[in-house]
Amino acid sequence: MRSLLVLNLGLAPLFAYAARVGRVVETNGSVEVSQSGASAPIKSGGVIEVGQSLAVGQGSLAVLQMDDDEVVSLGANARFEVQEYRFDPKSQTGNSARYRLEGGSARLISGVIARQQPGAVQLDTPYGQVSTVGTDYSVRVCSAGTGCGAPGVYVTVNSGKVKVSNPRGSQTGTNGQIVYIAGLDVVPVLVAALPRDLDGAPDPEPFMLAAGAKG
């Protein structure tokens, strides 16, 4: 019995580690993580798992680093979920990630998965999906009645290329371009500028550098 107990205690950390798909690099203000109906505050150093959702409060932010080194920066009022994540650092095929941004803003800087397999990392939004091709891009969800401009989803490509799709069609965006989705029944299109009052996610670089210096 004692040997069985020792074996079980030895395996428990392995299962806990296997569930991890990333970590929280930095939080500022109110950030909560929820899973299976339970929620709790999360701070820097916290573990990210598949199925978890993060809710960032007003005037707050969070910066995440996934296990393939993808960086996700979340702005105020962001609601972000890790839906699927598969990453084997020893393999160059079969890796993939799927996230969802329900509200607020996010910035995603590609890691190993997107660089190895273009299109293997996808971000779902209320009006369509963004597939990444080794890139750095920002997404803003503007909900009706919030005063942020024309409702919809705005995808700004900082570098690289993305493909924005929904049931009506798709639009590719490259360096400096902005793709706008007005709704699920409207084809994504390129626009010249963002609404003036639409907030974006913070630049994650200072937080990543600070975390590196701490480590």
C-alpha positions as CSV (number, residue, x, y, z in Angstrom):
1,M,0.0,0.0,0.0
2,R,2.8,2.4,0.9
3,S,4.6,1.8,-2.4
4,L,1.3,2.4,-4.3
5,L,0.8,5.7,-2.4
6,V,4.3,6.8,-3.3
7,L,3.7,6.0,-7.0
8,N,0.5,8.0,-7.0
9,L,2.1,11.0,-5.4
10,G,4.9,10.8,-7.9
11,L,2.5,10.8,-10.9
12,A,0.4,13.7,-9.7
13,P,2.9,16.5,-10.7
14,L,3.2,14.9,-14.1
15,F,-0.5,15.2,-14.8
16,A,-0.5,18.7,-13.5
17,Y,2.4,19.6,-15.8
18,A,0.8,17.9,-18.8
19,A,-2.3,20.2,-18.5
20,R,-0.1,23.3,-18.8
21,V,0.0,25.0,-22.2
22,G,1.4,28.4,-21.2
23,R,2.0,30.9,-18.4
24,V,1.0,34.4,-17.3
25,V,4.0,36.7,-17.8
26,E,2.3,39.8,-16.3
27,T,-1.0,41.2,-15.1
28,N,-2.0,44.7,-14.1
29,G,-5.3,45.3,-12.5
30,S,-8.1,42.8,-12.4
31,V,-7.6,39.6,-14.3
32,E,-9.6,36.4,-13.6
33,V,-9.3,32.9,-15.0
34,S,-12.3,30.6,-15.1
35,Q,-12.9,26.9,-16.0
36,S,-15.8,24.6,-15.5
37,G,-17.9,27.4,-13.9
38,A,-15.3,28.4,-11.3
39,S,-13.3,31.6,-11.4
40,A,-10.4,33.1,-9.5
41,P,-7.9,35.9,-9.8
42,I,-4.7,35.1,-11.6
43,K,-1.3,36.8,-11.4
44,S,2.1,36.7,-13.1
45,G,3.5,33.2,-12.9
46,G,0.1,31.6,-13.1
47,V,-0.4,28.5,-15.3
48,I,-2.6,28.5,-18.4
49,E,-4.5,25.3,-19.3
50,V,-6.7,24.2,-22.2
51,G,-10.4,25.1,-21.6
52,Q,-9.6,28.1,-19.4
53,S,-11.0,31.6,-20.1
54,L,-9.4,34.9,-19.0
55,A,-11.4,38.0,-18.2
56,V,-9.5,41.3,-18.1
57,G,-11.1,44.1,-16.2
58,Q,-11.5,47.8,-17.1
59,G,-8.2,49.5,-17.1
60,S,-6.3,46.2,-16.8
61,L,-4.1,44.0,-18.9
62,A,-2.5,40.6,-19.1
63,V,0.4,39.2,-21.1
64,L,0.7,35.4,-21.7
65,Q,3.4,33.2,-23.2
66,M,2.4,29.9,-24.6
67,D,4.6,26.8,-24.5
68,D,5.6,27.3,-28.2
69,D,6.7,30.9,-27.3
70,E,3.7,32.5,-28.9
71,V,2.9,35.8,-27.0
72,V,-0.6,36.9,-26.3
73,S,-1.3,40.4,-25.0
74,L,-4.8,41.2,-23.7
75,G,-6.2,44.7,-23.2
76,A,-8.9,46.1,-21.0
77,N,-12.2,44.2,-21.1
78,A,-10.7,41.3,-23.1
79,R,-12.4,37.9,-22.8
80,F,-10.0,35.2,-24.1
81,E,-10.2,31.4,-24.2
82,V,-7.7,28.7,-25.0
83,Q,-10.0,26.2,-26.8
84,E,-7.4,23.7,-28.1
85,Y,-3.6,23.5,-27.9
86,R,-1.3,20.7,-29.1
87,F,2.5,21.2,-29.1
88,D,5.3,18.7,-29.2
89,P,8.6,20.5,-29.4
90,K,10.2,17.4,-31.0
91,S,7.7,17.4,-33.9
92,Q,7.3,19.8,-36.8
93,T,3.9,18.5,-37.8
94,G,0.6,17.9,-35.9
95,N,1.0,21.0,-33.7
96,S,-2.0,23.4,-33.5
97,A,-3.7,26.0,-31.4
98,R,-7.2,27.5,-31.3
99,Y,-8.1,30.5,-29.3
100,R,-11.2,32.7,-29.0
101,L,-11.5,36.4,-28.4
102,E,-15.1,37.2,-27.4
103,G,-14.6,40.8,-26.5
104,G,-12.0,43.5,-26.0
105,S,-8.6,43.5,-27.7
106,A,-5.7,41.1,-28.1
107,R,-2.3,41.1,-29.8
108,L,-0.7,37.8,-30.9
109,I,2.9,37.3,-31.9
110,S,3.5,34.0,-33.5
111,G,5.5,31.2,-31.9
112,V,6.9,27.9,-33.2
113,I,3.5,26.4,-34.2
114,A,2.5,29.2,-36.6
115,R,6.0,29.6,-38.0
116,Q,6.3,25.8,-38.8
117,Q,2.7,25.3,-40.1
118,P,1.0,28.4,-41.5
119,G,-2.7,28.3,-40.6
120,A,-2.2,25.9,-37.7
121,V,-3.0,28.7,-35.2
122,Q,-6.5,30.1,-35.3
123,L,-8.3,32.8,-33.4
124,D,-12.1,32.7,-33.3
125,T,-14.1,35.9,-32.9
126,P,-17.9,36.6,-32.8
127,Y,-17.9,37.4,-36.5
128,G,-15.1,35.3,-38.0
129,Q,-11.8,33.5,-37.7
130,V,-8.2,34.7,-38.1
131,S,-5.6,32.2,-39.4
132,T,-2.0,33.2,-38.8
133,V,1.0,32.9,-41.1
134,G,4.0,33.6,-38.9
135,T,2.9,37.1,-37.9
136,D,2.3,39.8,-35.4
137,Y,-1.3,41.1,-35.4
138,S,-3.9,42.8,-33.3
139,V,-7.6,42.1,-33.0
140,R,-10.2,44.4,-31.6
141,V,-13.8,43.5,-31.0
142,C,-16.2,46.5,-31.0
143,S,-19.5,45.6,-29.5
144,A,-22.7,47.6,-30.3
145,G,-23.4,50.4,-27.7
146,T,-19.9,50.7,-26.3
147,G,-19.0,53.8,-28.2
148,C,-16.0,52.3,-30.0
149,G,-17.2,53.0,-33.5
150,A,-18.9,50.8,-36.1
151,P,-19.5,47.4,-34.4
152,G,-17.5,44.5,-35.7
153,V,-14.0,42.9,-35.5
154,Y,-10.9,44.8,-36.7
155,V,-7.7,42.9,-37.4
156,T,-4.5,45.0,-37.8
157,V,-1.5,43.2,-39.3
158,N,1.7,44.6,-37.7
159,S,3.9,42.2,-39.7
160,G,3.5,39.0,-41.7
161,K,0.2,37.9,-43.1
162,V,-3.2,36.7,-41.8
163,K,-6.3,35.2,-43.4
164,V,-9.6,36.4,-42.0
165,S,-12.6,34.2,-42.8
166,N,-16.3,33.7,-42.0
167,P,-19.2,31.9,-43.7
168,R,-19.5,34.6,-46.4
169,G,-15.9,34.7,-47.6
170,S,-12.3,35.6,-46.7
171,Q,-9.8,38.4,-46.9
172,T,-6.0,38.3,-46.6
173,G,-4.2,41.1,-44.8
174,T,-0.5,41.9,-44.9
175,N,1.9,44.4,-43.4
176,G,0.1,47.5,-42.2
177,Q,-3.3,46.5,-43.5
178,I,-6.6,46.4,-41.5
179,V,-9.3,43.8,-42.1
180,Y,-12.8,44.6,-40.9
181,I,-15.7,42.1,-40.3
182,A,-19.0,43.8,-39.8
183,G,-20.9,40.5,-39.1
184,L,-21.1,36.8,-39.8
185,D,-23.2,37.5,-42.9
186,V,-20.8,40.1,-44.3
187,V,-17.6,39.3,-46.3
188,P,-14.4,40.6,-44.5
189,V,-13.0,43.7,-46.3
190,L,-9.9,45.9,-46.1
191,V,-10.4,49.3,-44.5
192,A,-8.1,52.4,-44.4
193,A,-8.2,53.1,-40.7
194,L,-9.4,52.1,-37.3
195,P,-12.2,53.9,-35.4
196,R,-10.7,56.7,-33.4
197,D,-12.0,55.5,-30.0
198,L,-11.2,51.8,-30.4
199,D,-8.6,50.8,-27.7
200,G,-5.9,48.2,-28.5
201,A,-4.0,45.6,-26.5
202,P,-0.7,46.8,-24.9
203,D,2.7,46.2,-26.5
204,P,4.0,43.0,-24.8
205,E,7.7,43.6,-25.4
206,P,8.5,45.6,-22.2
207,F,6.7,43.0,-20.1
208,M,8.6,40.1,-21.8
209,L,11.9,41.9,-21.3
210,A,11.2,42.6,-17.7
211,A,10.2,38.9,-17.1
212,G,13.4,37.8,-18.8
213,A,15.4,40.1,-16.6
214,K,13.7,38.7,-13.5
215,G,14.3,35.1,-14.6
